[in-house]
Amino acid sequence: MHKIVLFSFFLSFNVFAWPIKEQILFTENDPVHNKSHDKWTKLANTPTESILILLEVLKKSPSAKRIIEQAEVKAAKVGKELIDLISAGEHSITDTTLIRHFSVSDPLAVTYETRSQVFLNSDHNIEDALLDLAHELVHFVHKEAFNPYGDHFDFNDFLDSTLEGRGGEIQAYLHECAVMSEIMRSRFLKDENCQRVYFPTNKQRSLEQGKAAFYQLGEFKQIFLEEIQLFQLNEKNFPFLTDREASFISSAYGLPYPLASLREFKQIMAKVCRNDQERYKYLQRAPSSMGKRLKKDLDKRCSPFFAFYESSDNH
């Protein structure tokens, strides 16, 4: 079997952080007592030891404790400890790598494998790191793997999965707010975004408010509507979309989430199409019917993305 590692998807974004003066979490027996605004990497001698401390502190939140237990089960299924799958990084992201396997003798016979790793922003203070970790573990546990090579992978479904889907940004942010309300109560009461979207006794209202907030585009709405025309989509395909000022911004792109997700989708598909072009080269020894089949599929799916890939290659 010929194995090619294709690329990594970075589909999660940094959480928002505001300073506070007090919280109910940190007691005299906690390692983080009176140090909540210090860098989390200074909690212990190594980042790994510091992450273990963060996990223990998070377990004081009932919501976070449940997610950590689920994350431990998921890690065990691939023969790992949870701590093996969490590292310090430049940003807080859950990085899922899609690996495609195919035989040189039959490039159309393809299997897939995914691997996930959580990274925690090494510049964060302890409070922000705790919230980021709680957020990213939702992605790690619940985010459903998607296959951009599938026949039905389109932007509409991609955006829905990224924001509204299981383990998506809305669920992760609401979980972050739940954790904040349980162990950083003072901060939670001052946090305008959580107050707008999180209602502990009304899950459905929280989801609806989350959708309304994450689909706010502000001044970028017209740009978004112009760009989605490439995929024969319009405003009717996105009923929650509004031009209200955006409160939730992707740290990866510095843009409101719908537009950031559109840019991400274009990058993913450009790489997918470039990789399919490479796979097409292996068909030189294959029957001509097989080559025609793949070439037809490649042209159909990838014509909108080749120009994007070439432009990104030149930067």
DRENGU-755246 format. One line per field, with one value per residue: x negated, y, z negated of N, C-alpha, C in turn; residue in three letters; residue number from 1. Coordinates in steps of 0.02 Angstrom, whole numbers. Each point is the difference from the previous one (the first is absolute). Layout:
% residues N
nu <- c(X_...)
nv <- c(Y_...)
nw <- c(Z_...)
cau <- c(X_...)
cav <- c(Y_...)
caw <- c(Z_...)
cu <- c(X_...)
cv <- c(Y_...)
cw <- c(Z_...)
code <- c(ALA_...)
pos <- c(NUM_...)
END
This chain:
% residues 315
nu <- c(-42_22_-34_47_-38_64_37_-7_56_3_45_-43_29_-41_4_50_-37_25_-38_-10_35_50_-4_45_-38_-43_-10_-10_35_22_-34_60_3_34_4_65_-38_-32_-52_43_-45_12_56_-40_-42_51_11_-26_-45_-9_3_-37_-33_-1_-13_-42_-21_-2_-24_-15_1_62_11_-54_19_62_-19_-34_50_40_-39_-1_65_7_-41_33_49_-44_8_33_-39_49_-43_-3_63_-32_-13_-54_28_-4_49_59_-16_48_-57_40_-42_17_-5_-19_26_-43_20_-64_13_31_-14_49_-40_38_-43_32_-41_25_-38_13_-17_3_1_-38_27_-64_29_48_36_0_33_-33_-54_26_21_-59_-27_43_-11_-66_10_44_-43_-46_47_30_-54_48_-39_-25_25_-48_-17_50_45_21_-65_41_-2_60_-17_-53_35_50_-45_-33_59_49_-44_5_-19_47_-10_63_-2_-59_27_58_-40_-36_58_20_-60_3_63_-31_-55_28_40_-47_-43_36_11_-64_8_-3_-49_-26_7_-23_-43_-20_48_-28_59_-27_-14_65_15_-43_24_61_-16_-28_49_44_-38_-9_62_-17_10_45_-53_-11_61_-8_-59_29_51_-48_-36_58_4_-64_37_26_-24_50_25_43_-61_-3_52_-55_-20_-39_17_25_-26_-54_19_9_-65_-15_-37_19_56_19_45_62_27_58_-28_-21_59_24_-42_18_64_-13_-32_48_48_-36_-11_65_14_-46_22_61_-27_-31_58_22_-59_25_44_-62_-3_48_56_8_46_-48_-46_43_14_-63_-20_54_-12_-65_17_46_-39_-51_39_43_-41_-10_39_41_-11_5_52_22_-15_25_30)
nv <- c(-60_48_28_46_38_15_11_54_-12_66_-34_10_43_50_-11_35_50_6_50_-30_18_-42_-58_-49_-6_49_-54_3_-55_45_-34_17_-12_56_-48_15_54_-49_-9_-37_17_48_-37_-28_-50_-35_13_-60_15_56_-36_-45_54_26_-62_-3_61_-16_-54_60_7_-11_56_31_-21_10_58_13_-26_35_52_-19_-11_57_28_-33_20_49_-29_56_35_31_-2_-59_19_28_53_33_57_22_-43_14_-61_-30_-30_-8_-51_11_-65_5_-60_-11_-48_-2_-64_30_58_-36_-48_40_2_16_42_12_51_5_65_11_63_21_58_-2_51_-45_41_-14_55_36_-28_9_60_16_-29_30_54_-8_-19_49_37_-14_7_55_33_-2_-51_44_-19_44_-64_4_-33_-2_11_44_64_-8_-63_25_54_-38_-42_50_29_-30_-35_-65_29_39_58_-6_-65_10_53_-32_-51_41_26_-64_-14_56_-17_-58_23_44_-4_31_-36_-53_27_8_-61_51_-32_-25_60_15_-51_4_-48_-8_29_26_-64_-7_40_-35_-56_23_21_-60_-29_36_-14_-65_14_40_36_43_39_-62_17_58_3_-23_40_44_-20_-6_51_-7_-12_48_38_13_59_-25_-18_62_-30_-17_7_45_65_-29_47_-27_-45_-50_7_-29_-26_-53_34_15_-47_24_-43_24_61_-6_-29_50_41_-29_1_59_11_-28_28_55_-18_-11_52_33_-28_14_58_-3_-18_49_22_-31_33_18_-43_40_-38_14_-48_-28_14_-18_-52_-8_5_-35_-41_0_0_-45_-29_4_8_6_-51_-17_50_-20_-63_18_38_-51_-35_56_-15)
nw <- c(0_37_-48_7_-38_-1_-54_-37_-35_1_-34_-45_-40_-10_-64_-26_-20_-60_-27_-58_-53_10_-29_8_54_-5_-34_-65_11_42_47_24_-65_11_46_-4_-9_-31_38_35_46_-44_10_45_-7_22_64_6_-47_35_56_-33_-22_62_20_-51_16_65_-29_-27_66_-21_35_-24_-59_22_26_-54_-34_41_-11_-63_7_32_-44_-47_40_-2_-60_-16_-40_-32_-51_32_-2_-53_37_-19_20_61_17_-25_21_32_9_52_4_63_-7_63_3_48_41_17_-9_-52_31_27_-22_-36_-51_-57_-29_-60_-15_-65_-6_-65_21_-50_12_14_32_-5_-37_-64_-14_45_-26_-60_20_25_-52_-40_35_1_-62_7_34_-46_-46_19_22_44_15_42_58_11_2_-44_34_-63_3_-29_19_25_16_30_19_19_25_28_12_34_34_-11_-58_28_30_19_10_30_30_12_17_36_21_11_24_36_13_8_30_41_-52_-32_32_-13_-59_15_21_41_31_-55_-26_60_-6_-62_1_-61_-8_55_13_17_-51_-36_28_-9_-61_-8_32_-33_-53_14_21_-50_55_-22_6_-22_-15_30_-30_-56_10_15_-51_-33_41_-16_-54_38_-48_-41_-17_44_19_-27_-27_-34_63_-32_8_-55_-40_27_-45_43_-12_57_-48_35_11_-63_12_10_-41_25_1_-64_-11_35_-30_-57_19_23_-56_-37_36_-5_-64_-10_37_-34_-55_22_14_-59_-28_38_-21_-54_37_9_-53_-17_1_64_-10_-38_45_46_-40_-18_63_16_-51_18_64_-15_-44_42_51_-52_-12_64_18_-49_19_64_-19_-39_54_27_-60)
cau <- c(42_-36_32_-17_31_24_-3_34_54_0_70_24_-26_-14_56_-9_-21_3_-27_47_-33_9_38_12_-35_-66_-3_-68_-34_-11_-65_7_25_-32_-43_43_-19_-66_2_14_-60_-42_29_-45_-65_9_69_41_19_47_64_30_30_59_53_26_40_61_45_43_60_36_4_-66_-19_31_-35_-67_8_13_-63_-44_23_-18_-72_-15_17_-58_-58_-35_27_23_-54_-42_32_6_-67_-4_-6_5_70_42_36_2_-28_17_-35_31_-49_32_-39_23_-48_-23_31_71_8_69_14_-28_23_-18_-15_-6_-35_14_-44_21_-54_21_-41_-50_-3_59_-3_32_72_16_-19_52_58_-19_-5_69_28_-30_18_64_-17_-35_45_64_-1_5_-48_30_-42_6_-4_65_37_50_-32_8_-9_59_-7_-61_14_47_-38_-49_32_58_-4_-24_-70_-17_-18_53_1_-61_3_49_-33_-47_40_23_-57_-12_53_-7_-61_-24_65_-6_-17_59_50_-24_-16_57_17_33_66_45_16_2_53_-11_60_37_-48_23_-10_-72_-19_28_-38_-67_4_10_-62_-56_12_-3_-56_-14_-19_-25_55_3_-57_18_52_-31_-45_35_30_-42_26_72_35_21_19_53_-30_-26_55_-20_-48_22_-53_-15_-72_-24_-31_-41_-49_-49_-68_-41_7_18_63_58_-4_22_-48_-61_12_-2_-71_-27_26_-36_-68_5_17_-57_-49_31_-5_-71_-18_32_-40_-58_23_17_-61_-10_45_-33_-1_67_42_20_66_-11_-27_54_45_-30_-8_66_16_-46_21_65_-5_-58_-9_3_-52_-68_-26_-14_-61_-57_-13_-29_-67_-44_-10)
cav <- c(60_64_46_70_45_54_65_6_49_39_21_32_68_21_28_69_3_65_-7_7_13_-54_-56_-47_-62_-12_-1_1_-63_-7_24_63_52_66_2_-12_41_-22_-47_-68_-42_8_-37_-56_2_-14_10_-60_2_56_-20_-45_42_32_-51_-12_58_-1_-52_29_18_-61_-4_-17_-67_-48_1_-29_-73_-24_8_-55_-61_5_-9_-71_-40_0_-22_58_38_65_48_-10_32_72_30_72_21_72_16_-53_-31_-73_-13_-67_-16_-51_-39_-39_-58_-31_-43_27_-40_16_63_13_-37_46_-3_61_-5_66_5_66_24_65_47_52_60_3_68_14_-7_-61_4_-7_-68_-46_6_-26_-73_-25_11_-45_-69_-13_-17_-64_-55_-3_21_-55_7_8_-23_48_-36_-29_30_47_48_67_52_4_-51_14_53_-27_-44_39_42_-28_-72_-31_17_61_59_21_-46_9_63_-6_-39_46_43_-41_-9_65_13_-47_6_70_32_72_13_-16_53_60_-18_20_-50_-57_22_5_-63_-60_-2_-66_-40_-1_-19_19_72_10_-18_50_62_-13_5_70_38_-22_15_72_16_71_30_-52_-40_4_-37_-70_-17_0_-57_-64_-9_-48_-67_4_10_69_14_-45_-62_12_38_37_51_70_50_29_1_-65_-3_-59_7_-53_23_-26_42_67_12_-35_-72_-24_17_-38_-69_0_2_-65_-49_9_-26_-73_-28_10_-53_-63_-4_-8_-69_-43_6_-43_-69_-13_-20_-72_-36_-13_-72_-26_-1_66_16_24_66_45_9_45_65_31_19_53_61_21_24_42_60_64_7_0_69_17_-35_31_65_-11_-26_55_45)
caw <- c(0_3_-48_8_-49_43_-32_-64_-3_-61_2_-61_-7_-68_-38_-20_-70_-35_-67_-55_-63_-48_23_-55_13_-27_-73_-26_15_72_23_37_-46_8_59_58_57_23_56_-23_8_-60_-56_-18_35_71_24_-14_-70_-8_28_-48_-52_28_4_-67_-19_39_-25_-51_36_21_74_27_-23_46_64_-11_-3_68_37_-22_34_71_5_-13_59_45_-38_-28_-57_23_-3_59_57_-13_0_6_70_15_-7_-27_56_5_66_24_62_41_37_52_24_62_34_63_53_4_-36_-19_-62_-50_-69_-35_-71_-31_-65_-30_-52_-28_-17_-46_9_-53_-26_-41_-73_-24_10_71_20_-24_43_66_-4_-3_67_50_-15_32_69_1_-17_36_70_47_55_66_54_55_63_14_54_-25_-45_27_-51_-43_-52_-38_-47_-50_-44_-37_-50_-34_-6_-62_-11_36_-39_-46_-57_-39_-37_-54_-53_-32_-44_-56_-45_-31_-50_-56_-39_3_0_5_70_40_-8_34_69_40_51_-33_-25_58_35_-43_-50_-29_-8_63_51_66_7_7_68_46_-9_26_74_18_-12_41_70_11_45_1_64_46_28_73_26_-6_50_66_7_2_66_35_-14_15_-63_-13_-70_-21_-25_-67_-30_-60_19_-8_6_-66_-13_-21_-66_-3_54_4_-10_54_60_-17_35_-28_13_66_51_-15_21_73_19_-19_48_63_-8_-4_65_45_-15_21_73_18_-16_50_61_-10_4_71_34_-8_45_63_11_-11_60_21_-27_-68_6_22_-56_-49_31_2_-69_-18_34_-27_-69_-16_43_-36_-51_26_0_-70_-21_34_-30_-67_11_19_-57)
cu <- c(-44_36_-25_35_19_-7_36_54_-5_68_27_-37_-9_63_-16_-15_5_-27_55_-39_7_39_8_-41_-60_-1_-72_-39_-15_-70_5_26_-41_-47_39_-18_-73_7_9_-62_-47_26_-46_-63_6_72_45_24_50_69_36_33_63_58_30_43_67_50_44_64_36_4_-67_-21_30_-37_-69_5_13_-63_-49_19_-20_-74_-19_14_-56_-64_-40_31_21_-57_-47_27_14_-71_6_-10_5_71_36_43_5_-17_16_-34_36_-54_37_-47_28_-56_-19_33_75_13_71_21_-33_30_-28_-13_-7_-36_9_-50_25_-63_29_-48_-48_-7_58_-16_42_75_18_-17_52_61_-14_-2_70_33_-27_17_69_-11_-31_48_56_-3_0_-48_37_-51_7_-6_67_37_46_-29_6_-3_58_-5_-61_12_47_-38_-47_32_53_-7_-25_-74_-22_-12_54_2_-61_3_50_-28_-50_36_24_-56_-15_51_-9_-61_-32_61_-4_-15_61_52_-19_-11_62_20_34_69_51_24_10_52_2_62_40_-49_20_-9_-74_-22_25_-38_-71_-1_6_-65_-55_10_2_-64_-18_-17_-24_56_0_-58_15_50_-28_-43_36_36_-40_27_76_41_19_23_53_-26_-24_50_-20_-47_29_-59_-11_-75_-22_-35_-49_-45_-48_-70_-46_1_14_64_57_1_25_-51_-66_8_-1_-72_-33_21_-37_-71_0_11_-56_-53_26_-9_-71_-22_31_-36_-61_21_15_-62_-12_43_-32_-1_70_40_26_67_-6_-26_52_48_-27_-8_66_20_-42_23_64_-7_-48_-8_4_-62_-71_-30_-18_-65_-61_-16_-32_-72_-50_-13_-44)
cv <- c(63_50_70_40_64_68_-1_53_36_34_29_65_18_28_72_4_70_-10_7_11_-57_-57_-49_-63_-11_7_-4_-64_-10_25_68_57_64_5_-2_42_-12_-46_-71_-45_5_-38_-56_5_-11_15_-59_-1_56_-18_-48_39_33_-49_-13_58_0_-51_25_28_-64_-8_-21_-71_-54_-3_-31_-76_-29_4_-55_-66_1_-10_-73_-44_-1_-16_55_21_68_50_-5_40_74_29_76_18_75_25_-57_-27_-75_-18_-72_-11_-57_-35_-45_-56_-23_-39_32_-37_15_64_17_-37_37_-15_61_-14_72_-5_70_15_68_40_57_59_11_69_17_-1_-61_0_-14_-70_-51_2_-26_-77_-31_4_-52_-73_-18_-17_-70_-58_-7_17_-61_11_8_-20_48_-33_-30_39_56_50_69_51_5_-49_14_54_-24_-44_40_40_-38_-74_-24_14_62_59_21_-45_11_65_-3_-41_43_45_-39_-9_65_13_-44_14_70_45_76_20_-11_57_64_-12_13_-53_-61_18_2_-68_-60_7_-70_-44_-6_-13_23_75_17_-14_52_66_-8_5_73_40_-19_15_76_18_74_24_-52_-40_1_-38_-75_-20_-2_-63_-67_-11_-50_-71_-4_3_73_6_-47_-66_6_44_41_58_70_47_37_-6_-67_4_-59_-2_-59_28_-23_47_73_22_-32_-73_-23_14_-37_-73_-6_-1_-67_-53_5_-28_-76_-30_10_-54_-68_-9_-8_-72_-49_5_-46_-73_-19_-24_-76_-41_-15_-74_-31_-1_71_21_28_71_51_15_49_71_39_25_59_66_27_33_57_62_66_13_4_70_21_-32_33_68_-7_-26_56_49_-32)
cw <- c(0_-43_13_-55_36_-33_-66_5_-67_-5_-64_-10_-73_-33_-17_-74_-27_-70_-53_-64_-50_33_-58_6_-46_-76_-23_17_74_18_34_-43_7_60_65_60_21_60_-26_6_-60_-60_-24_42_75_21_-15_-72_-13_26_-47_-57_25_4_-69_-25_37_-26_-57_30_21_75_30_-19_47_66_-7_-3_69_43_-18_33_74_9_-9_61_52_-37_-32_-66_27_2_60_60_-11_-6_-2_73_8_-9_-35_57_-11_71_19_68_35_40_50_23_67_32_66_58_7_-39_-20_-62_-58_-69_-37_-75_-27_-67_-26_-55_-22_-16_-42_4_-59_-30_-48_-75_-21_13_73_25_-22_46_70_0_-3_69_50_-13_28_73_4_-9_51_74_47_58_66_52_60_69_21_54_-23_-50_32_-56_-47_-58_-44_-53_-55_-50_-45_-56_-40_-16_-67_-7_36_-46_-49_-61_-44_-39_-57_-58_-38_-50_-61_-51_-37_-55_-62_-42_3_0_10_72_45_-3_36_75_45_51_-30_-24_57_24_-46_-54_-30_-3_65_57_69_13_10_72_50_-4_26_76_22_-7_48_74_14_39_2_70_51_34_76_32_-1_54_70_10_5_67_42_-8_10_-65_-7_-72_-26_-28_-72_-39_-61_15_-9_10_-66_-13_-29_-68_-5_62_-3_-9_56_60_-16_33_-37_23_68_55_-11_23_75_26_-15_50_66_-5_-1_69_51_-11_21_75_24_-14_49_67_-4_6_73_38_-4_47_67_17_-5_65_16_-28_-71_2_19_-57_-51_28_2_-69_-22_30_-30_-68_-8_42_-39_-44_28_-1_-71_-22_32_-31_-69_6_13_-57_-52)
code <- c(MET_HIS_LYS_ILE_VAL_LEU_PHE_SER_PHE_PHE_LEU_SER_PHE_ASN_VAL_PHE_ALA_TRP_PRO_ILE_LYS_GLU_GLN_ILE_LEU_PHE_THR_GLU_ASN_ASP_PRO_VAL_HIS_ASN_LYS_SER_HIS_ASP_LYS_TRP_THR_LYS_LEU_ALA_ASN_THR_PRO_THR_GLU_SER_ILE_LEU_ILE_LEU_LEU_GLU_VAL_LEU_LYS_LYS_SER_PRO_SER_ALA_LYS_ARG_ILE_ILE_GLU_GLN_ALA_GLU_VAL_LYS_ALA_ALA_LYS_VAL_GLY_LYS_GLU_LEU_ILE_ASP_LEU_ILE_SER_ALA_GLY_GLU_HIS_SER_ILE_THR_ASP_THR_THR_LEU_ILE_ARG_HIS_PHE_SER_VAL_SER_ASP_PRO_LEU_ALA_VAL_THR_TYR_GLU_THR_ARG_SER_GLN_VAL_PHE_LEU_ASN_SER_ASP_HIS_ASN_ILE_GLU_ASP_ALA_LEU_LEU_ASP_LEU_ALA_HIS_GLU_LEU_VAL_HIS_PHE_VAL_HIS_LYS_GLU_ALA_PHE_ASN_PRO_TYR_GLY_ASP_HIS_PHE_ASP_PHE_ASN_ASP_PHE_LEU_ASP_SER_THR_LEU_GLU_GLY_ARG_GLY_GLY_GLU_ILE_GLN_ALA_TYR_LEU_HIS_GLU_CYS_ALA_VAL_MET_SER_GLU_ILE_MET_ARG_SER_ARG_PHE_LEU_LYS_ASP_GLU_ASN_CYS_GLN_ARG_VAL_TYR_PHE_PRO_THR_ASN_LYS_GLN_ARG_SER_LEU_GLU_GLN_GLY_LYS_ALA_ALA_PHE_TYR_GLN_LEU_GLY_GLU_PHE_LYS_GLN_ILE_PHE_LEU_GLU_GLU_ILE_GLN_LEU_PHE_GLN_LEU_ASN_GLU_LYS_ASN_PHE_PRO_PHE_LEU_THR_ASP_ARG_GLU_ALA_SER_PHE_ILE_SER_SER_ALA_TYR_GLY_LEU_PRO_TYR_PRO_LEU_ALA_SER_LEU_ARG_GLU_PHE_LYS_GLN_ILE_MET_ALA_LYS_VAL_CYS_ARG_ASN_ASP_GLN_GLU_ARG_TYR_LYS_TYR_LEU_GLN_ARG_ALA_PRO_SER_SER_MET_GLY_LYS_ARG_LEU_LYS_LYS_ASP_LEU_ASP_LYS_ARG_CYS_SER_PRO_PHE_PHE_ALA_PHE_TYR_GLU_SER_SER_ASP_ASN_HIS)
pos <- c(1_2_3_4_5_6_7_8_9_10_11_12_13_14_15_16_17_18_19_20_21_22_23_24_25_26_27_28_29_30_31_32_33_34_35_36_37_38_39_40_41_42_43_44_45_46_47_48_49_50_51_52_53_54_55_56_57_58_59_60_61_62_63_64_65_66_67_68_69_70_71_72_73_74_75_76_77_78_79_80_81_82_83_84_85_86_87_88_89_90_91_92_93_94_95_96_97_98_99_100_101_102_103_104_105_106_107_108_109_110_111_112_113_114_115_116_117_118_119_120_121_122_123_124_125_126_127_128_129_130_131_132_133_134_135_136_137_138_139_140_141_142_143_144_145_146_147_148_149_150_151_152_153_154_155_156_157_158_159_160_161_162_163_164_165_166_167_168_169_170_171_172_173_174_175_176_177_178_179_180_181_182_183_184_185_186_187_188_189_190_191_192_193_194_195_196_197_198_199_200_201_202_203_204_205_206_207_208_209_210_211_212_213_214_215_216_217_218_219_220_221_222_223_224_225_226_227_228_229_230_231_232_233_234_235_236_237_238_239_240_241_242_243_244_245_246_247_248_249_250_251_252_253_254_255_256_257_258_259_260_261_262_263_264_265_266_267_268_269_270_271_272_273_274_275_276_277_278_279_280_281_282_283_284_285_286_287_288_289_290_291_292_293_294_295_296_297_298_299_300_301_302_303_304_305_306_307_308_309_310_311_312_313_314_315)
END
